[in-house]
Amino acid sequence: MEIPESERFRSIFYEHYPAVRRKLIALVRDESAAEDLAQDVFLRLYRNPPDDPAALGAWLHRVLTRIGYDFLENQARQRRLQSKQELMYGAEASPPSGEELTLRKLDQEDVREWLEKLPERDRQALLLRYSGYSYAEIAGELGVKPPVVGTLLQRATQKLRTTASKSIMKMD
């Protein structure tokens, strides 16, 4: 199909744009975004037209649906990222101050010290768990059976708490 001819493309654009725009508004519920997305649909048509001119309506519908869903997925991804930032930095989503960063660094140094006082296997188990490893992966790394991992982590956590409590009591 040889759509990129100026007049042919212009007539297709004027004929189909209102329907494409209307469908996108219904899908994304944002009129200005729908107008931008409709332009993307016709840009794709201009650059990569369908092989069968009779299938133009179906092709436009498929492309507008895909572009609309991609837009919605991107919006959801941005909302999740913003929520994570708000959880990390508080409701105002501002980065931590220098004082907060210093306190976090001191806390991390304390935790490292406490971890170093634990037996190697306990330290490794805790580090693997808080790095996102599953129980099965931890079992594989430590050479233990998967049912043992829960107990191992529970005991290692208790040892870490005890070590931390002793260190804090020494400070007072």
TORLONU-12697 format. One record per residue (C-alpha): residue in three letters; x, y, z. Coordinates in steps of 0.1 Angstrom, whole numbers, padded with zeros to 4 digits, always signed. Layout:
N
AlaXYZ
...
% end
This chain:
172
Met+0000+0000+0000
Glu+0015+0033-0010
Ile-0001+0056+0016
Pro+0027+0081+0021
Glu+0016+0100-0010
Ser+0007+0134+0005
Glu-0029+0137-0008
Arg-0038+0101-0001
Phe-0024+0102+0034
Arg-0041+0135+0041
Ser-0075+0122+0031
Ile-0070+0090+0052
Phe-0059+0112+0082
Tyr-0090+0135+0079
Glu-0113+0105+0075
His-0100+0084+0104
Tyr-0085+0109+0129
Pro-0118+0117+0147
Ala-0126+0080+0153
Val-0090+0072+0164
Arg-0090+0102+0188
Arg-0124+0094+0202
Lys-0113+0057+0209
Leu-0081+0069+0225
Ile-0100+0094+0248
Ala-0123+0066+0259
Leu-0093+0043+0265
Val-0069+0066+0283
Arg-0094+0091+0298
Asp-0072+0121+0290
Glu-0080+0143+0261
Ser-0046+0159+0256
Ala-0028+0126+0259
Ala-0052+0110+0235
Glu-0045+0137+0209
Asp-0008+0131+0212
Leu-0013+0093+0210
Ala-0035+0097+0179
Gln-0007+0116+0162
Asp+0016+0087+0171
Val-0009+0063+0154
Phe-0008+0083+0122
Leu+0030+0087+0123
Arg+0032+0049+0125
Leu+0008+0047+0096
Tyr+0029+0071+0075
Arg+0062+0053+0083
Asn+0049+0017+0081
Pro+0015+0013+0064
Pro-0003-0020+0063
Asp+0002-0042+0033
Asp-0035-0046+0026
Pro-0054-0012+0021
Ala-0087-0030+0029
Ala-0074-0037+0064
Leu-0067-0001+0072
Gly-0095+0003+0098
Ala-0085-0029+0116
Trp-0048-0019+0114
Leu-0055+0015+0129
His-0076+0000+0157
Arg-0049-0025+0166
Val-0022+0002+0166
Leu-0043+0027+0186
Thr-0051+0000+0212
Arg-0014-0010+0215
Ile-0003+0026+0218
Gly-0031+0033+0244
Tyr-0022+0003+0265
Asp+0015+0012+0264
Phe+0006+0047+0276
Leu-0015+0033+0304
Glu+0013+0009+0315
Asn+0038+0037+0315
Gln+0014+0058+0336
Ala+0010+0030+0361
Arg+0048+0024+0362
Gln+0053+0061+0370
Arg+0027+0060+0397
Arg+0043+0030+0413
Leu+0077+0047+0412
Gln+0063+0078+0427
Ser+0047+0058+0455
Lys+0080+0041+0462
Gln+0097+0074+0464
Glu+0071+0087+0487
Leu+0076+0057+0510
Met+0113+0062+0509
Tyr+0114+0099+0514
Gly+0081+0107+0531
Ala+0049+0122+0518
Glu+0066+0153+0502
Ala+0088+0130+0482
Ser+0119+0151+0488
Pro+0153+0137+0490
Pro+0168+0132+0525
Ser+0188+0160+0540
Gly+0225+0158+0546
Glu+0218+0151+0583
Glu+0195+0122+0575
Leu+0220+0108+0551
Thr+0247+0109+0577
Leu+0225+0092+0603
Arg+0216+0065+0578
Lys+0253+0060+0570
Leu+0261+0057+0607
Asp+0233+0032+0611
Gln+0246+0011+0582
Glu+0281+0011+0598
Asp+0266-0001+0631
Val+0247-0029+0613
Arg+0279-0039+0595
Glu+0298-0041+0628
Trp+0271-0062+0643
Leu+0270-0085+0613
Glu+0308-0090+0615
Lys+0303-0103+0651
Leu+0280-0131+0638
Pro+0292-0165+0627
Glu+0299-0166+0589
Arg+0269-0188+0580
Asp+0245-0165+0600
Arg+0259-0134+0584
Gln+0258-0149+0549
Ala+0222-0161+0554
Leu+0210-0126+0565
Leu+0228-0109+0537
Leu+0214-0132+0511
Arg+0178-0129+0525
Tyr+0180-0091+0526
Ser+0194-0091+0491
Gly+0162-0106+0478
Tyr+0172-0143+0476
Ser+0145-0169+0481
Tyr+0148-0196+0507
Ala+0156-0222+0480
Glu+0184-0200+0467
Ile+0198-0194+0502
Ala+0197-0231+0509
Gly+0217-0237+0477
Glu+0243-0210+0486
Leu+0247-0223+0521
Gly+0246-0260+0513
Val+0216-0267+0536
Lys+0182-0282+0530
Pro+0155-0256+0522
Pro+0133-0264+0553
Val+0163-0254+0575
Val+0166-0219+0561
Gly+0137-0204+0580
Thr+0151-0216+0613
Leu+0186-0205+0604
Leu+0173-0170+0595
Gln+0153-0168+0627
Arg+0183-0177+0648
Ala+0206-0154+0629
Thr+0182-0125+0633
Gln+0179-0132+0671
Lys+0217-0132+0673
Leu+0219-0099+0654
Arg+0193-0084+0678
Thr+0213-0096+0708
Thr+0245-0082+0694
Ala+0229-0049+0686
Ser+0213-0047+0721
Lys+0247-0053+0737
Ser+0264-0027+0716
Ile+0237-0001+0723
Met+0238-0008+0761
Lys+0276-0002+0760
Met+0270+0032+0745
Asp+0247+0043+0773
% end
